[in-house]
Amino acid sequence: MNVAVTGGRGSSGRWIVDRLAGPHDVTVLDRRLPDDGGHPAVDYRALDLTDAGSVFDSLTAIDPDAVVHWAAIPVAGTHPGVDLFRNNTLAAHTVLSAAGRVSADVVQGSSDGAYGFFFAEETPIPDELPITEGHALRPEDDYGLSKVVTEEIGKTIARRDGISVASIRPSWIQIPGVYPCRDDDYVNDLAAGAGNYWSYVDVRDVVDLVETALVGEVEGHEAFNCVGPDNALGRPLVELMQEHYGAVPDDCTVTGDDPAYATAKATDRLGWEPARSWRDAADEDVDVPVV
């Protein structure tokens, strides 16, 4: 496939590019060109992804079969909220609109932030455990709201142009050998991970789902949770919920150290399952891709 990747020089985007650059022809669209030439099998274009003309010009020239839209301000609190919201939603609109016009299917980065748990003033008990993609989206922050809007843009473009759009909702992405979700100040303080119910995902599992969604059968717009196979503390999730929140939802079917988010939809629809637990990945020595 001929694939355009936005945000391909970011901390998780570079792992996506490194994986796709072997089997596919990849062009990275990002704010800056790499200083050292970047990945030898990748082409690069520097542009402002919020500029509709630049994005449309680039995608019509590349004429990709698919677009991985991974560029975004990735977390609340690092930029003024209005700037974050404007950047994330406008970039999504320009990229997905152009992808639809050139009939390119899309896999885009969303987030578990869309559910609204992590940045809520008081983290609520979810309606269900595990949390499925059908759970209500109730963000209170600009980042979570930007991801809800981004997914709505995906639905609109899929309807309008007949392309498929897969929105991937990762939880806290971990890099092998780093894994801040296993730092002492996180593991020893339940409140540190309570905002997303101690969920995490290895970046390589994220890449696996992105690649699987690219080549899989997705109709219209679909959202997929993307979390690790267990919770970051390795304790029974019900026990953690009771200890920190004093309650679990009535609709609760998790057992043992299950994660809080369900991944059955990605398994059923795409054949993807998370394969990397912190028990092995936290101390792995893996080279970070250079892109």
N, C-alpha and C positions, 0 to 999 in steps of 0.2 A: 504494500500500500504506500501511497504518497501521503504523509502525515505532517500537518503543521502543529507545532506545540507552542502555546504561549506560556510564558513564565518558566521556560525550560532551563534557566540558569539559577533558579531558586533552590532552596535547601532540599525540597522533595522533588521538584520538577526535574532536577538534573538526573535523578535516579530513573525517572520515566524516560527521559531522552536516551540515557545510556542503554536501557533495555530495548527501546524501539529502534535504535540506530542500526542494529544488526539486521533484523529481518525486513525493515522498512526504510524508505527514503524519508528523511526527517529534515524539516526546516524549523528552526527555533525563531520565534518572534518575541523579542524582549526589548527592554529600554536601552540596553547597551550591548555592544558587541564584545566578545571576550578579548581580553588583552593579549592572550597568548595563542589566538587562533581557534581555541576551543576544541571540541571533539573532531577528530579527523574525518569522520563519516557524516558530519552534520553541516548543513548550510545555515547561515544566520542572517537575520534582518533586524535592524534597530528601528523601533518606531514607538509612538505613543498609542497604546491600545485603546485609549479613550477617544482617539481621533478617527471618526468613521471613515473619512476619505482615505487615510493612510492604511487602515485595516482592509478596506474593500479593495484598494489597489494591490495590496500585497497578496491577498487570498485569490484574487482573480488571476494574478500572475503565476502563483504557485499551483493553482487549480488542484487542491488536495482531495483525496478520497475521504479523508476524515480530519477532524480538528480536535486536539486535546487542549481545552481551555483551562489552564492551571494557574494563570497569573491572577494575583489578588493581594491586597494587604491582608495577611493571614490571621490577624488576631486583634482584638479590641485593646485599646489603651496605649497604642504606640503612635496614633495620629488623632487629630480632632475627629470626633464622630462623623461630622458632616463630610469631611474629606474622605474618610474611609468609605462611607456609604456611596458617595459620588463616584469614587474610583472603581469600586467593585461592581456596582450596578451598571455604570456606563460602559466599562470595558466588556462586561458580559453581553450587553445589548449590541455593541458594535461588532464583537467577534461572532456571536451567534447569528446575528442578522446577515453578516457577510457569508458565513458558512452555509446558511440556508439558501442564499442566492446562488451559490456555486454547487449546491446539492451535496455538501459534505456532511456526513454524520458527525455527531459531537459527543465526546466524553468530557464532562466538566467537573471541576472541583467544587463541591459544596462542603458541608460540615455538619457535625452533630450540634454545632452552635445554632443551627436552624430550629432545633427543638426549644431552645430558650432556657435550658437548665443552667449552663455554666455561669453566665453573667447576670443571672437574676439577682435582685436585691436579697431575696431569701430563696435559696434553691428549693424548689418544690419536690414533693414525692411524685414520681411519674405515674401516669394513669395505669401503667402496666409494666411488668418485668417478665421477660425481656422487652425492651422498647422496640417496637416494629416501625417500619417506614410509614405506617398508617397513623402513628401517634400524632396528636395535634401539635402544630408548630406555634409556639407562643413566646417569641423572643422579646426581651425588654431592652436590648442593646442594638447599636447600629450595625455591628458585625453580623449578629444573627439575623437581623432584618435584611441585610444585604444578601445573605444566602437564600432567604426565602424568596426575595425578589428575583435573584438569579435563577432559581428553579422555575419561577413563574415565566420568566423570559424563555427558558427552555421549552416549557409547555406551549407557549405562543408560537415559537419558531417551528416546532415540530408540527403543530396543526397547520400553520400557514404554508410551509414549504415541503412538508411530507418527508422530512428527514427524521432520524432517530436521535434522541438526546438522552444520555445516561448521566445522571447527577450522582457523584460519589460522595458519600458523607463519612469521611474519616473522623475518628476521634483523635486524641493527642498522638501525633506521628512521632515515632522514635527512630533514631538512627542507630544501627547496630554498633555496639561498643561504647555507646554514650548513655542512652536510656535514663534520662532524668527522673522517670517515674520509679526508679529504684534507688534514688538518692536517699540518704538517711532522713533528711528533713521532710521528705515526702512520705516515706514508708512509716515513719514514727508519728505522723500527724494526720489523723483521719480527715481533718478539715481540708488538708491540702488537695486531696483528690476527690472530695465529695461533689464538686460542681458537675463533674461528668460521671459520677459514680464509679471512680477508680478505673476508667476505661483507657485504653491505649491501643496503638496498632503499629507494627513494624513497617517501615517505609517500603520494604520489599513486598509485603502483602498488599500494600496500596498499589504498587506497580503491577502486581499480578492481576488485581481487579481491573485496573485501567486497561491493561492489554487484553484481558478477557472480554471486557465490554466493547472494545474496539472491534473485535472479530466476531463477537457473539450476536445473537438475534435479539435486538431491542426494538420494540414497536412504540412509536410516539415518544413520550417522555416517561422515564422511570427513574426513581431514586433508589439507591442501594446503600445501606449501612456498611461501614468498613471498619471493623474493630478486631482486636486480637482474640485468640481462642479462650482467654481467661481474663480475670481482672488483675490489675497491676500489683495487688497485695498478696494474691495467692490464698486468700481466705474465703470462706463461704460468703457469698454476696448477701444473703439474707441476714447473716450475722452482722456484717458491716452496716447494712441499712438500719437494723435494730439498734446497734450501738450508737450510730451517729444521729439518726433521725428519729429513732424510737418507734418506727412503723415501716411497714411495707405495703404496697398497694394490694387491694383485694385480688386483683388479677395478677397473680405471681406464680410462675412455673419454673423459675430458675432453680438450679440445684448446684451444690458444691461451689467451686470458685468460678462459675460461669461469668461471662461479661454481662454488663447491663443492657447491651444492645443486641438485638437479634440479627443474625446474618443469614437466616434460612432463605430469604428471598434471593440473594445473590447465588446461593448454592442451587436452589431450585431452577432459577431462570438461566444462570450462566455457568454453573458448575464450579464456582469459586468457593474456596474455604480458606480461612486464615490458617497458616501453617507454622507461624513463628511465635513462640512464647518467650516472655522475658527470661524464663529459666535458662534458656540457651543463648538467646540473642543479645542479652544485656552486656555480655562480656566477649562477644565475637569480635575478631579482628578483621574487619572488612574495609577495603579501600573505598573512600568516597569518590564517586565519579567526578571527573574534571570536565566541565562543559562551559 
